[in-house]
């Protein structure tokens, strides 16, 4: 599930409005948008959004509740950027599914969303439990291109709601070339935590992820001091829940 979902008191959250109802000049584009984005719109929870004053650009961070019935472990957060052309009654879009809301924020910032305009709706999901979580999410959402995502797994078991993400440094000189992010949701407290650990090899990072999903992980090893940690650009549009050759 990741750090998202309906309000804890059961209230209905605002529906997502992509503001493209009158932009239907390109039938193929409309079909693509429906197939890639809006086909599950009734299951979306709006985590954050920003619209430019001229109405041309919109940026959305969404939780897709339908993902729980899809590929096990698949990302449940979607980032969508829309560019409208009212004169020609058309639009263009990009979308990507990512495991963490902060990663979706960063992806959108790299595509023109002004930093500081995509704060997550505090009523859309469990808030951060502590300052460590908030600080890491700020760094993750900030600009940067030092790491690329190699693996993620999201489990929405109410008894252990967890997302693990493995990142690889693009600069081989980085002291800790592999990072693991772990988000855990406490449904009783209605909060979430995010932590990071550092690993010397890909195999160690992926083994820790597997162990955590199995409920057998050791404490995360510390991250060695390095340059600014930031979330990557160029993330895959649909990261595999399980890389080829890896078991669940």
MOTA-V116088 format. One line per field, one symbol per residue. ss: DSSP state (A for helix, B for strand, O for the rest). A space follows every 50 residues. Layout:
# MOTA-V116088
ss=???
This chain:
# MOTA-V116088
ss=OOOOOOOOOOOOOOOOOOOOOOOOOOAAAAAAAAAAOAAAAAABBBBBBB BOOOOOBBBBBBBBAAAAAOOOBOOOBBBBBBBBBAAAOBBBBBBBBBOO AAAAAAAAAOOOOOOOOOOOOOOOOOBBOOAAAAAAAAAAAOOOOOBBBB BBBBBBBOOBBBBBBBBBBOOOOOOOOBBBBBBBBBOOOOBBBBBBBBBO OAAAAAAAAAAAAOOOOOOOOOOOOOOOOOOOOOOOOBOOOOOOOOOO
